[in-house]
Amino acid sequence: ALLSGSPGVLQESNVVLFNDVDEGANSWPFRPLLLKSFPTQPGSCKQIWPCNDSSFFARCGDSVYRVELPSELDSKEVKPQDVQANKVLDLPPNVVSLACSTDGGSSPVFAMLVASEVAGAKPSGPTIVRPRQSLDQNPPASLVIFDAVHGMRKVSKVPRLSESLSLSKGSRKICVWHAFLNAVPEEAERGEYFAANCSDSDVVVHTLTRGAGRVKAAAVSQDGEFILLQANFSRDRPITTHMALALLVWKKGEEAPRPEIAKIIEGQHILNFGFLSDSNIYVTQLSKTDATTTLMQLLPEGTSKLLGDFSEPVLSRSCAASKESVFYGTESANE
């Protein structure tokens, strides 16, 4: 797990290993991990992704490392644990967003949005944005893929203001992201969503929305068949209208996502959401000061079914599921 804002031992590392063994009421279930590499040491970690049962990938500074977990902890004391980190790749300059897929194995696939060097340069004068700026933004950014077989390669041009990349975890590599409409930050945060099948030999970028209004986050199922988008689809009131949770379907074997967009939740304040399996998702909603997390099932025809509520809401940035358990961060008034 990645933690931030914690004092004491976490000043040395923001990566911790969770130990679910009950060692008493005063025990702390997290062990800080100190990443050790050669010839230089990794910097502070920004992102982590699972690899297999004994390792994970970590983005530290401008590089990605494979971190080997210890088979046993040195002791029950809460002190940093040294772990081996082997560099996998150095990232190119101007990476805006990075996602990783391992498909349950040890060979990773990384997808990234890379801004052009011209776009990333510090402007020498005022920024001029034309009214109703189109999505044909120049200079364009690049969608870049890295894997062990082909190395790093640019697979497509994308709108210059693209960010927030998501990548499916299965063998079919579906990328989803959004691009803002305006280079000048605006309260409305208007944008559109895009998707691409990076498993194809010729990668085609598909426009998922037209008139999405305010945009925020997206998620893709492991098999790439379900795509979740957060947008309010409001032209008149993009600032004050709650963002809906929308569902699109991209069946395996079909060249493009289906055009139908189903709004499975509307008029609610959605804090977070994500996939727990190919078809099961969690959605955390906020009503005044009360948060609740709902478990839902996505159906092949592009609809959804309510399965139940979590006992405590998901309030962390991520939520992971095994065959028997769900792991996430929460807050409880009872503790």
C-alpha positions in Angstrom: 0.0 0.0 0.0 1.0 3.6 -0.5 0.5 5.9 2.5 1.0 9.6 3.0 0.8 12.1 5.8 1.9 9.6 8.5 4.6 10.5 11.0 7.3 8.4 12.6 8.6 5.4 10.7 6.8 6.4 7.5 9.1 9.3 7.1 11.6 6.9 5.6 9.3 5.2 3.2 5.7 5.7 1.9 5.4 2.0 0.8 4.1 -0.4 3.5 3.3 -4.1 3.6 0.0 -5.0 5.2 0.1 -7.9 7.8 -3.3 -9.3 8.5 -2.1 -11.5 11.4 -3.6 -10.4 14.7 -0.7 -9.6 17.1 -2.7 -7.9 19.8 -4.8 -4.7 20.3 -1.7 -2.5 20.2 -0.1 -4.0 17.1 0.2 -1.9 13.9 -0.6 -3.9 10.8 1.7 -2.1 8.4 5.4 -2.7 7.9 7.3 0.1 6.0 9.4 -1.1 3.1 12.8 0.4 2.1 13.5 -0.2 -1.5 17.1 -1.1 -2.3 18.5 -1.0 -5.8 21.8 -0.8 -7.8 23.6 1.4 -8.7 21.2 4.2 -7.5 18.5 4.0 -4.9 14.8 4.5 -6.0 13.1 7.8 -5.1 9.8 8.3 -3.4 7.1 6.0 -4.8 4.2 7.5 -6.8 2.3 4.4 -7.9 2.3 0.7 -7.3 0.7 -2.3 -9.1 0.5 -6.0 -8.2 2.8 -8.4 -10.1 2.3 -11.8 -8.4 2.0 -13.2 -4.9 5.6 -12.2 -4.0 6.3 -9.0 -5.9 4.9 -5.7 -7.2 5.8 -2.9 -9.6 6.5 0.6 -8.3 6.9 3.9 -10.0 9.7 5.7 -8.2 10.9 9.0 -9.6 11.3 8.6 -13.4 11.7 4.9 -13.3 9.7 1.7 -12.7 11.0 -1.1 -10.4 10.0 -4.7 -9.7 10.0 -5.1 -5.9 10.5 -8.5 -4.4 8.6 -9.0 -1.1 10.3 -10.8 1.8 9.1 -14.3 2.5 9.3 -13.6 6.3 9.5 -10.4 8.3 12.6 -9.9 10.4 10.7 -9.4 13.6 7.4 -8.2 15.1 8.8 -4.7 15.7 7.5 -1.8 13.6 10.7 -0.9 11.8 11.5 -0.5 8.1 12.2 -3.7 6.1 14.8 -3.7 3.3 13.5 -5.2 0.1 15.2 -5.7 -3.3 14.0 -3.4 -6.1 15.1 -4.2 -9.7 14.7 -1.5 -12.4 12.4 -2.5 -15.2 12.5 0.7 -17.3 13.3 4.4 -17.4 10.3 6.5 -18.3 10.5 9.1 -21.1 10.3 12.8 -20.3 6.9 14.4 -19.9 4.8 11.4 -18.8 1.4 12.7 -17.9 -0.2 9.5 -16.9 1.0 5.9 -16.4 -0.9 2.6 -16.1 0.3 -1.0 -15.7 -1.2 -4.4 -16.6 0.3 -7.8 -15.6 -2.4 -10.3 -16.5 -1.6 -12.2 -13.3 2.0 -12.9 -14.6 5.4 -11.4 -14.2 5.7 -9.7 -17.6 4.2 -6.2 -17.4 2.6 -4.0 -20.0 2.8 -0.3 -19.4 0.7 2.3 -21.1 1.4 6.0 -20.8 0.3 9.4 -22.1 3.4 11.5 -23.0 3.1 15.2 -23.7 5.2 16.6 -26.5 8.3 18.5 -25.5 7.0 21.6 -27.1 3.8 21.4 -25.1 5.7 20.7 -21.9 8.0 23.6 -22.3 7.6 26.7 -20.2 5.7 29.3 -22.3 7.5 32.5 -23.1 4.3 34.6 -23.3 0.6 34.5 -22.5 -1.4 31.4 -23.3 -4.0 32.1 -26.0 -7.0 29.7 -26.3 -9.5 30.1 -29.1 -13.2 30.0 -28.2 -14.7 26.5 -28.6 -11.3 24.9 -29.0 -11.6 21.6 -30.8 -10.2 18.3 -29.7 -7.7 18.5 -32.6 -5.2 19.9 -30.2 -1.7 20.6 -31.4 1.0 19.7 -30.7 -0.6 16.3 -29.9 0.4 14.0 -27.1 1.3 10.4 -27.6 -0.1 7.1 -26.4 3.0 4.9 -25.7 3.2 1.2 -24.8 6.0 -0.7 -23.3 6.3 -4.5 -23.0 9.2 -7.0 -22.7 8.9 -8.3 -26.3 8.5 -5.0 -28.3 10.1 -2.5 -25.9 8.8 1.0 -25.9 6.8 2.3 -28.9 4.4 5.1 -29.8 1.1 3.6 -31.0 -1.0 6.7 -31.6 -1.3 10.5 -31.4 -3.9 11.7 -28.9 -5.3 15.2 -28.0 -2.7 17.4 -26.2 -4.7 17.8 -23.0 -5.1 14.0 -22.5 -4.7 12.6 -18.9 -6.0 10.1 -16.3 -5.2 6.8 -18.2 -6.8 3.5 -17.3 -5.7 0.1 -18.6 -7.5 -3.3 -18.5 -5.6 -6.1 -16.7 -6.4 -9.0 -19.0 -4.8 -10.1 -22.3 -6.8 -7.6 -24.2 -5.3 -4.2 -23.5 -8.0 -1.5 -23.5 -6.9 2.0 -22.7 -9.4 4.7 -21.6 -8.6 8.3 -20.7 -10.1 11.8 -21.0 -8.9 15.1 -22.6 -9.9 18.5 -21.3 -11.3 21.0 -23.7 -9.5 24.0 -22.4 -5.8 24.5 -21.7 -6.6 27.1 -19.1 -7.9 25.4 -15.9 -11.6 26.0 -15.6 -14.1 25.2 -12.8 -16.3 23.3 -15.2 -13.5 20.8 -16.0 -15.1 20.0 -19.4 -13.7 17.2 -21.5 -14.4 14.1 -23.5 -13.4 10.4 -23.1 -11.4 8.3 -25.5 -10.5 4.6 -25.8 -8.1 2.4 -27.8 -7.4 -1.3 -28.1 -3.6 -1.4 -27.7 -3.5 -5.1 -28.5 -4.3 -4.3 -32.1 -1.5 -4.1 -34.6 -2.9 -0.8 -35.9 -4.2 1.1 -32.8 -7.3 3.3 -33.5 -8.4 6.0 -31.0 -12.2 6.0 -30.5 -14.1 9.0 -29.2 -16.4 7.6 -26.5 -18.4 10.8 -25.7 -19.5 14.0 -27.3 -20.8 16.6 -24.9 -19.6 14.8 -21.7 -19.5 18.1 -19.8 -17.5 17.7 -16.6 -15.2 14.7 -16.5 -13.2 13.1 -13.7 -12.4 9.3 -13.6 -12.7 6.1 -15.6 -12.3 2.4 -15.0 -12.0 -0.7 -17.2 -12.9 -4.3 -16.4 -10.1 -6.9 -16.6 -11.4 -8.3 -19.9 -12.0 -4.8 -21.3 -15.6 -5.4 -22.1 -17.0 -2.9 -19.6 -16.0 0.8 -19.4 -17.1 3.1 -16.5 -17.0 6.9 -17.0 -17.7 9.7 -14.6 -19.3 12.8 -16.3 -22.3 15.0 -16.0 -23.2 15.3 -19.7 -24.4 18.9 -19.0 -23.8 21.7 -21.4 -25.8 24.4 -19.6 -24.7 23.7 -16.0 -21.4 21.7 -16.1 -20.3 23.1 -12.7 -23.3 22.5 -10.5 -24.7 19.2 -12.0 -23.6 16.0 -10.2 -21.5 13.7 -12.4 -23.3 10.5 -13.4 -21.7 7.1 -13.5 -22.0 5.9 -17.1 -21.5 2.4 -18.6 -20.3 1.5 -22.1 -19.8 -2.0 -23.6 -16.9 -3.1 -25.8 -17.3 -6.8 -26.6 -14.3 -8.9 -27.5 -14.1 -9.3 -31.3 -15.9 -6.0 -32.0 -13.8 -3.3 -33.7 -15.2 -0.4 -31.6 -17.1 0.3 -28.4 -20.8 0.3 -28.7 -22.2 3.8 -28.9 -24.9 3.3 -26.3 -24.1 5.1 -22.9 -26.2 3.8 -19.9 -26.2 6.1 -16.9 -26.4 3.6 -14.0 -26.2 6.3 -11.3 -27.5 9.9 -11.6 -28.0 12.9 -9.4 -25.7 11.6 -6.6 -22.3 12.7 -5.3 -19.9 9.8 -6.3 -16.7 9.7 -4.3 -15.1 6.7 -5.9 -15.7 3.5 -7.9 -13.9 0.6 -9.4 -13.9 -3.0 -10.5 -13.7 -6.0 -8.1 -14.1 -8.6 -10.9 -14.9 -8.6 -14.6 -18.6 -7.6 -13.8 -18.8 -6.6 -10.1 -18.1 -3.0 -9.1 -18.1 -0.9 -6.0 -19.5 2.6 -5.9 -19.1 5.0 -2.9 -21.7 7.8 -2.7 -21.8 10.8 -0.3 -25.1 12.1 1.1 -24.4 15.2 3.2 -21.7 13.8 5.5 -22.6 10.1 5.3 -20.8 7.8 2.8 -22.1 4.4 1.7 -20.5 1.9 -0.7 -22.7 -0.2 -2.9 -21.8 -3.5 -4.7 -23.3 -3.8 -8.2 -23.2 -6.3 -11.0 -22.8 -5.1 -14.6 -24.9 -7.1 -17.1 -23.9 -8.0 -20.8 -26.7 -5.9 -22.3 -25.3 -2.8 -20.7 -27.4 -2.5 -17.5 -26.7 -3.1 -13.9 -28.1 -4.9 -10.8 -27.8 -4.0 -7.2 -26.2 -6.7 -5.0 -25.9 -5.1 -1.6 -24.0 -2.6 0.6 -20.6 -2.7 2.3 -20.6 -2.7 6.1 -18.2 0.2 6.0 -17.7 2.7 3.1 -14.6 2.6 0.8 -12.8 5.8 1.4 -9.3 4.9 0.2 -8.0 5.7 -3.3 -8.0 2.0 -4.2 -9.9 -1.2 -3.3 -8.7 -4.7 -4.1 -10.5 -8.1 -3.9 -9.3 -11.7 -3.4 -11.5 -14.8 -3.6 -12.6 -14.4 -0.1 -11.9 -10.8 1.0 -12.0 -7.1 0.0 -9.2 -4.8 1.1 -9.7 -1.0 1.4 -9.3 2.0 3.6 -12.3 3.4 5.6 -13.2 5.5 8.6 -15.7 4.5 11.3 -17.3 6.5 14.0 -17.4 3.4 16.2 -13.5 3.3 16.5 
